[in-house]
Structures are given as C-alpha cells and as structure tokens.
Amino acid sequence: MDPMPPIPRDDLIVCTHCDAVFTLERPAAGQRAKCARCGTVLITPRRKAGLQIIAVSVAITILIIAATIFPFLSISAAGTSNSVSILDAALAFSDGPLVALTLATAALIIFVPLARVLLTIYVLVPIVLDRPPARGSTQAFRLSEALRPWSMAEIFALGCAVALIKISDLADVAFGPAFWMFSTLVVLVVVQDNFLCRWSVWKSLDKTQA
C-alpha cells in the first residue's frame, strides 16, 4: 500500500491555543473558522477590515497620548482638591527603590499599548495600499503579537474602578476628560483585537514577500 502524499504546509493551520492541526478551508467574508477542539477563533476575514483596523489604531494612538496628558481624576476632601493624570499616577513612585515599579507601570498601561498600535499601523498600511510590506514588517507584527499579553490598559481601568468604589465614601471624586478618553480607549482596543484576523495578515505578508 502506497503511503499518502504529504499535505502542503500552506493547506494546514495550527490552533494557537491548543496546537491542534487542521486542513485549511478559508471561510467567506464575515464567517469564522474555529478550532474544533477548544473553540479558539482561527480565521475571521472581513471586507475592508484593514482600513477599519487602521482607523481604530489611529484613534487609539490619539486617545493614549491625550489620556496621558489630561487630568484623569480630581479628588476633593477636607476642603482640598487635587487632580492627577495617568502619567502622574504612573510616576508616583519615581523616587527611591520603586523606580522599577514605576517604569513597569508606565510601560504596561501607556507604552506597550502605544507600541502595539504603532506596529499594527506600520504593518497594515502598505498591505491595504497594495504595496510591498515595509521593511521588517514580519518582525514588527511578531513583536506586536508578543506584546499583546503585556498590554494591560483594561486591567488598569478595572483597578481604577475598584479603587474609586473604595474611596467614594471618603472623598468627592470627579472624572476628568482623560477618564472618558481612557474608557473609550479600552473599548477600541477590544474592538481592534476582535477585528484583526491575524491569519490574513500573515498570509498577506507571506504573499507579498514571496
């Protein structure tokens, strides 16, 4: 009995969560391909998704910069008030032995999310414009994906919500413009992650670099 011919690697797809291997069948636009073992979404092609993701990424970039500068919260108690920005909160322990904690906090809630969206724009713009990918696009997209677990803007928002509940009985808290910017930013980050079909990006990079 003759052995079965090997299946080309281009016709296979591996689940990023459970490492299950499947024969590739590209779904139509608007449909999803999910892992039969764990349910992880593998492919989510959408029409004009690249333009939408770029627009969302630009909006996230603007919101990150603005939310970092403008007041995030104003707290009033015992006749005194104080306002603080996200950058002020991140740099609160910039003196002494807690400098490493300050740098880590600033990176996780500001610089890592900003780096991810800038890398996404860098990778997607040439693809959407039907041009050759920018230099180092593969490495840039790989770095963007590697940074995804370390982008913790939503964790910061959740922590702020818990903290506000605890101090609301002790002081008057007023939300600054940066609070609403950051809330919108968290929603847009989730939208971007759900709209981005990573398989399509990798295929586009492979195709244009072939």
C-alpha positions in Angstrom: 0.0 0.0 0.0 1.4 3.3 -1.1 1.8 5.9 1.6 -0.4 9.0 1.5 1.3 12.0 -0.2 2.3 14.8 2.3 -0.1 17.7 2.7 1.4 21.0 1.7 2.1 23.2 4.7 0.1 26.0 3.1 -3.0 23.8 3.4 -2.6 23.4 7.1 -3.5 25.7 10.0 -2.5 25.2 13.7 -4.6 26.4 16.6 -2.6 29.0 18.6 -4.2 27.8 21.8 -4.2 24.0 21.8 -1.9 23.3 18.9 -4.5 21.2 17.0 -3.7 20.9 13.3 -6.5 21.2 10.7 -6.7 21.2 6.9 -7.2 24.8 5.9 -10.5 25.9 4.4 -10.8 29.7 4.1 -14.2 30.9 5.3 -16.1 33.6 3.3 -16.0 37.2 4.4 -18.0 37.7 7.6 -17.7 34.0 8.6 -15.3 32.5 11.2 -13.2 29.4 11.3 -12.9 28.0 14.8 -10.9 25.2 16.4 -13.0 22.1 16.7 -11.1 21.1 19.9 -11.1 24.3 22.0 -13.2 26.8 20.1 -10.5 29.4 19.5 -11.2 31.6 16.5 -8.6 30.9 13.9 -9.7 33.0 10.9 -12.1 35.9 10.7 -11.9 37.5 7.3 -13.9 40.8 6.8 -14.2 43.1 3.9 -12.2 46.3 4.2 -11.1 45.2 7.7 -7.6 46.6 7.1 -8.9 50.2 6.7 -11.2 49.8 9.8 -8.3 48.5 11.9 -6.0 51.3 10.8 -8.7 53.9 11.6 -9.2 52.3 15.1 -5.4 52.2 15.6 -5.0 55.8 14.8 -7.9 56.7 17.2 -6.2 54.6 19.9 -2.9 56.4 19.4 -4.6 59.8 19.7 -6.5 58.7 22.8 -3.4 57.2 24.5 -1.5 60.5 24.0 -4.4 62.7 25.1 -5.4 60.5 28.1 -1.8 60.6 29.3 -1.7 64.4 29.4 -5.2 65.5 30.5 -6.5 65.1 34.1 -7.8 61.6 34.9 -9.4 62.2 38.3 -10.0 65.1 40.7 -10.3 64.2 44.4 -11.7 66.6 46.9 -11.6 66.1 50.7 -11.4 68.3 53.8 -11.5 71.4 51.7 -8.6 70.5 49.5 -8.6 69.1 46.0 -6.1 67.5 43.7 -6.2 66.3 40.1 -3.9 63.6 38.6 -3.2 62.4 35.1 -2.3 58.8 34.1 1.3 59.9 33.7 1.3 61.3 37.2 -0.1 58.1 38.6 2.5 56.0 36.7 5.3 58.2 38.0 4.0 58.4 41.6 6.9 56.2 42.9 9.6 57.6 40.6 11.9 58.2 43.6 13.7 55.7 45.7 13.8 51.9 45.2 10.4 51.7 43.5 11.7 53.2 40.2 11.4 49.7 38.6 7.8 49.5 39.6 7.2 53.0 38.1 8.8 52.0 34.8 6.8 48.8 34.7 3.5 50.5 35.4 4.1 53.2 32.8 5.1 50.6 30.2 2.1 48.3 30.8 -0.6 51.0 30.7 0.9 53.5 28.3 4.0 52.5 26.2 3.1 48.9 25.4 -0.4 49.6 24.1 1.0 52.6 22.1 3.8 50.4 20.7 1.3 47.8 19.6 -1.0 50.1 17.7 2.0 51.9 16.0 3.4 48.5 15.0 0.0 47.5 13.6 -0.3 50.7 11.6 3.3 50.1 10.3 2.4 46.6 9.1 -1.1 47.2 7.7 -0.8 50.5 5.8 1.3 49.0 2.9 -0.9 45.9 2.8 -4.1 48.0 2.5 -2.5 50.2 -0.2 -1.4 47.0 -2.2 2.2 47.9 -1.8 5.2 45.8 -0.8 5.4 45.5 3.0 7.6 47.9 4.9 11.0 46.7 6.0 10.8 44.4 8.9 7.0 44.0 8.8 7.2 40.4 9.8 9.3 41.1 12.8 7.1 44.1 13.7 3.9 42.1 13.6 5.5 39.3 15.6 6.6 41.8 18.2 3.1 43.3 18.3 1.6 39.9 19.0 4.3 39.1 21.6 3.4 42.3 23.4 -0.4 41.6 23.5 -0.4 39.8 26.9 1.5 42.8 28.4 -0.9 45.4 27.1 -2.9 46.0 30.3 -4.9 49.1 29.7 -8.1 47.3 30.5 -6.6 45.9 33.8 -5.7 49.5 34.8 -9.3 50.6 34.1 -10.7 47.8 36.2 -8.3 48.6 39.0 -9.3 52.3 38.9 -13.0 51.3 39.1 -12.4 49.1 42.2 -10.3 51.9 43.8 -13.0 54.5 43.1 -15.6 52.4 44.8 -13.5 52.2 47.9 -12.7 55.9 48.2 -16.0 57.2 47.2 -17.2 57.3 50.8 -14.1 59.2 51.9 -13.8 61.9 49.3 -15.6 63.5 46.4 -14.3 62.1 43.1 -14.8 63.8 39.8 -13.8 62.2 36.5 -11.5 64.2 34.2 -11.5 64.2 30.4 -8.8 61.6 30.4 -11.0 59.1 32.3 -13.6 59.1 29.4 -10.8 59.0 26.8 -9.3 56.0 28.6 -12.6 54.3 28.8 -13.1 54.8 25.1 -9.6 53.6 24.5 -10.2 50.3 26.3 -13.3 49.6 24.2 -11.4 50.4 21.0 -8.5 48.0 22.0 -11.0 45.2 22.4 -12.6 46.1 19.0 -9.2 46.1 17.3 -8.2 42.7 18.7 -11.6 41.2 17.6 -11.5 42.7 14.1 -7.8 41.8 13.4 -7.6 38.5 11.5 -4.0 37.5 12.3 -4.0 34.6 9.8 -5.0 37.1 7.0 -2.1 39.4 8.0 0.4 36.6 8.0 -0.8 35.3 4.6 -0.6 38.8 3.2 3.0 39.2 4.4 4.0 35.8 3.1 2.4 36.5 -0.3 4.0 39.9 -0.8 7.4 38.7 0.4 7.4 35.6 -1.8 
